[in-house]
């Protein structure tokens, strides 16, 4: 049994196949672009966290010394000894 498919039928089938191929390729291209954008964002975030880890590691090393620890506590948390009075003077930039 032969199906009578003429020239117009083959053109229609070819057109449908081309449209489906273009649609699938377009979706894949958009997905690839979104994925690359997300990768760039995550790389920047990774770099920011690595810099923060380096800063915190430096701070941890410095806090090993009692002199720096006392200075840090006084400046950051405005701590003082029991027998002293501290006056806080803030400078305006």
Legacy VTK file of the C-alpha trace (Angstrom):
# vtk DataFile Version 3.0
C-alpha trace
ASCII
DATASET POLYDATA
POINTS 93 float
0.000 0.000 0.000
1.468 3.307 -1.117
0.461 6.620 0.327
-0.063 9.249 -2.303
2.198 12.021 -0.947
2.867 14.671 -3.497
5.435 17.417 -3.722
3.406 19.705 -1.435
3.226 16.967 1.207
7.013 16.548 1.285
7.487 20.313 1.478
5.055 20.440 4.424
6.814 17.566 6.224
10.228 19.175 5.617
8.914 22.526 6.878
7.549 20.952 10.055
10.835 19.179 10.692
12.782 22.428 10.155
10.465 24.350 12.509
10.797 21.716 15.238
14.579 21.665 14.817
14.785 25.471 15.013
12.508 25.527 18.073
14.559 22.889 19.916
17.862 24.540 18.978
16.547 27.926 20.143
15.497 26.514 23.497
18.901 24.880 23.936
20.655 28.135 23.031
18.612 30.096 25.580
19.327 27.463 28.219
23.065 27.650 27.474
23.035 31.451 27.746
21.206 31.333 31.087
23.578 28.678 32.389
26.668 30.697 31.415
25.212 33.798 33.080
24.562 31.823 36.261
28.095 30.398 36.180
29.560 33.924 35.911
27.439 35.056 38.850
28.519 32.084 40.954
32.188 32.650 40.052
31.958 36.266 41.260
30.262 35.089 44.448
32.948 32.448 44.947
35.672 35.092 44.557
33.932 37.351 47.080
33.714 34.493 49.603
37.363 33.550 49.073
38.377 37.150 49.807
36.198 37.144 52.928
37.764 33.865 54.076
41.233 35.353 53.593
40.300 38.450 55.630
38.787 36.348 58.398
41.804 34.023 58.462
44.091 37.030 58.868
41.905 38.329 61.685
41.946 34.947 63.437
45.741 34.862 63.238
45.973 38.371 64.685
43.548 37.569 67.493
45.941 34.876 68.734
47.965 37.687 70.350
46.586 39.123 73.581
47.614 42.701 72.775
45.713 42.724 69.500
42.774 40.899 71.063
42.470 43.593 73.735
42.759 46.363 71.140
40.153 44.693 68.931
37.717 44.244 71.826
38.118 47.864 72.875
37.652 49.280 69.373
35.021 46.933 68.044
32.900 46.246 71.095
33.823 49.328 73.175
34.913 47.197 76.102
36.831 48.531 79.050
38.489 47.370 82.240
36.578 47.606 85.498
38.684 50.401 86.947
38.892 52.726 83.955
36.691 55.255 82.247
36.653 55.458 78.486
35.552 58.440 76.457
34.511 57.676 72.920
35.304 60.335 70.363
34.011 59.660 66.893
35.509 61.556 64.008
33.457 62.796 61.093
34.831 62.279 57.630
LINES 1 94
93 0 1 2 3 4 5 6 7 8 9 10 11 12 13 14 15 16 17 18 19 20 21 22 23 24 25 26 27 28 29 30 31 32 33 34 35 36 37 38 39 40 41 42 43 44 45 46 47 48 49 50 51 52 53 54 55 56 57 58 59 60 61 62 63 64 65 66 67 68 69 70 71 72 73 74 75 76 77 78 79 80 81 82 83 84 85 86 87 88 89 90 91 92
